Amino acid sequence: MKDSSVLSRQLVIYAPDGQARLAWEVVVSGSDSVGGPARMHVLVDAHQARLLGRWNDTHSADNKGTGKSLYYGTVPLHDTVNKAATKYTLQDNTRGGHYVVDMNAGADQESLFTATDNIWGDGTMADRQTDAAYGQNVTWDFYKNLLGRNGIADDGNCAHSRVHSDLDNAYWDDQCFCMMYGDGGAQFKPLVALDVTDHEMTHGVTSRTAGLIGIGRDKATRIWYRALSVYMVSTETLAMARVDTIKAAEGLYGGEPALNDGAFAG
């Protein structure tokens, strides 16, 4: 948020999954990611200082746009638009306020994707944001419509997506509650195909539910859960062939041999 100020803070009991946690609820006023007014509620674990959830009491106007994606052709997208209809932002308020930012090829600085119209991308490798937004939408719908889960943390709010990173990889980040998608390199094409976006979002789901860690039996369970989720999203939701993002060698799950030809590190 920009130009923010804290309006209030209080200790609350947070238990969306039946497991009670002591948390701080902080209400912050300011401007949201697209420059509109925001009144954000932020929940932080009182013992571990970990973000548990967040939501905005104010909402921008939703608009239906079109995406020309790298991997899936022309796809439907939602965005927001200002009152003068002169500035569109790649943010979907129908799915928790998900938005996409440009990491500027490793500059480690987020830039919102905005435009003067609601046509996103041109179907080339330069427009990874369209695929990231579409993958998020499909995965959000899968969890909500088939599993009854309202977002990664099941609180109606969505993480945001970071694209155009100089990584030959992709990963989920608990600290920023976001997904990072690399441009690819020697091993991978741009890592914004649906099986990648679903994989990274499912990291967030396991973090907010089972709390599985990256060693031993937890690691194996976590890997197979993500693999199952990727399969279900690709077959049940889209009924389309998966996109192979691998350019050379074999994919890796955390440095181990891939479970299938579309696996990747992260």
N, C-alpha and C positions, 0 to 999 in steps of 0.2 A: 504494500500500500504506500501511497505517496501523501506527504503532508499530514501524517497521521498523529492522533493524540489518543491517549487511553481515557476512556469514559468511566470504566468501572472494572473491578476485579473481585472475584469471590471464590471460595472453596466450594466445590460441588462433588457429588457422587456421580461418576460416569459409568454406565453399565449397559451399553447397547447389545452386548453379546451375553448378558447374564453374569459376567464377571465384574464385580464392582471395583472401581479404581477411584482413589482420591485425586481430584484434578483442580487446577485453576481455570476458571472461565474468565477470560479477559475480553472486554468489549472495546473495540478500537474504531474510531471515526476517521475518515480520510477519503482518498480517491482510489478506485479499484484499478485493475490492470489495463482497462481501456479508457481511463480518465474520468469515469463517472463517479458519482457519490457512493460511498460505501460505509456500512455500519457492520463491521466484521466481529463475529464471536469466535474466539480461539480457545480451544481446550488443550491444556498442557498437563501431562502427568506430573503430579506434585512431588513424586519421589524420583522419577527418572528423567525429568525435564524433556519428555518425548511428546511430539505433537500427536494428539489423539483425534482431533477433528476440528472443522471450522465451517462456518457458513456466513453468508452475507444477507442481511435483512433487506437490502435494496437490490433491484434487478434492472438491467438494461433491456431495451426492446430486442426481441428475438427476430431473426430474419432467416429465410431459407435461401441458401446459395447453392453453387455447383462446384465440385472439385474435379480437376483433370489430373488424375493420379499417375504415379510412375508405374504401379503394378496392377491396378484394377480398372483402368479406363475411367470413364466419367461416373462420378459417384455423387450422391446427395450429401450436402453438408449444411450445418447451421452456423450462422455468424451473428454478430450484433452490428447495429447501424446507428449513427447519430441522428438527431432530429432533422437535420438538413439533408439527410441521405447522401452525404458527401464522403463519409469515412466508414469503412467496414473493418471489423476486427474478427479474426478467426477465433471466436469464443462461442461455445455452445451452452446456452443457459438452460436448454431442455435436458441436459445431461450433467448436472452438477456444476456448471460454469467452467467446464474444461476449456483451456486455451493452449495455444502453441507458441513457443518462443524460438527465436533464432539464436544459436550460440556463436555464430559468426566464426566458424572454423577454428574453434579453440580459444577464442578471445576471452572466454569465461565471463561473458557479459550478455544478459538476456535482452533481446529486442522483440517486441510484439510484432506479429504479422498483421499489417493493416494494408488496405487497398482502397481505391476509389470506386470499385465495383465489387460484386459478390461472386466473381469467377476466380477460383483459387487454383493456381498451377497451370501448367501447359503440357503435362504428360512427360516431361523430361526429368533427368536426374537432378536438375537444379531445384526441383520443387518437392522436397521431402515432406514439407509441412502438411500437404494434402493427404498423403498416406498415413501419417501419424494421427491426424485428426479423424480420418475414416476408421482406422484400426481401433482407436479409443472408443468411437461410437458403437462399432459392432460388438466390441467386448463388453462395454457397459450394458448394451441391450441383452446380450447373452446372459449375463449375471442377473439382470433384473427380470427378464421375461421367463427364463427357464429355471433359475434358482431362487428368485425372489429376493435378491440382494441389491440394495439401493446404493451402488457405488462401492469403491474399494473398502472403505471403512464402514459401509452400511449406514451412513448418516446423511445420504443425499448430496454429498459434496464430492467433487472430483479432483484428482491430482492434475498437474499440468504436464505438458510434454515439451522436452527440449530437443531440438533437431539441429543439424548442420554442425555437429561436434566433429573434431578431427580424430575420433576414435574408430578403430576397426572392431567395434564391439557395441553392445547396448547394455544398460543396467537400470535397476530400480534403486532409488535413493530414499531411505526412510526420513532422512533429515529434512529434505526439501519437499517431501511427499510428491515426488515427481519421477518421470521416466526420462532417461537420456538415450538418444538414438544417434549412433555414429554414422559418419558418411561412408564408412567402409574403407578398404585398402587392399592389401595383398591377398587377404583371405575372403573378405565379404564385399558384396555390393551394399548400397545404402540399407541400413538395418531398420527399415520402416514397414516391412511386409507384415501382414496380419498375424502370422504365427509369432513374430517378434513382439509386436505390441501387446498381444494377449499374454505372452510369456512374462513380460515385465510387469504388467498390471497384476498378474496372478502372484508375483512376488509380494506385492503390496497386500493382497488378500491374505496370504499365508502369514504375513507379518502381523496383520490385525486380528487374526483368528488363532491359529495353532501356535504361532510364535516359533516356527521351526528354525533351527540354526543350520549352519553350513558344514557340519561334521557328522560322521557316523550315520546311524539310522535316520536321524532327522534329515540329513542331506539327501539320502536316497528317497525318502518319502516325499520331500519337497520337489525333487526332480521329477518323479513320476506323476505327482499331482499336476505340475505345470504341463507336462507332456500330455496328460489326459485332457486338461483344459484346452490346450492348443488344438487337439484332435476334435473335440466337441464343438468348439467355435467354428473351425474350418468346415466341418461336415454338416452339423445340424443347423447352423445359422446361415452360412453362405452357400453350402452345397457346391463349392468350387474347389478346384485343385489348389494346393498350397503353392506358394511361390518359393523357389529355391534361391536363397540369398548368398549361397556359398560360391566362391570363385575358384578356390584351390584347396587341396588337402581335405581334411574332414573337419566337421564342426566340433566344437567343444562345449561341454557343460562343466564350468568350473575347472578346466584343465584335464578333464577325463573324456574318453571317446564318446562321440555323439550317440544319442539313443535313436536318432533317425537322421535322414539327410538334410533336415532343415534346422537342426539344433545349432546353438551358438553359445559362446561364453556369456556369462551374465546371469 
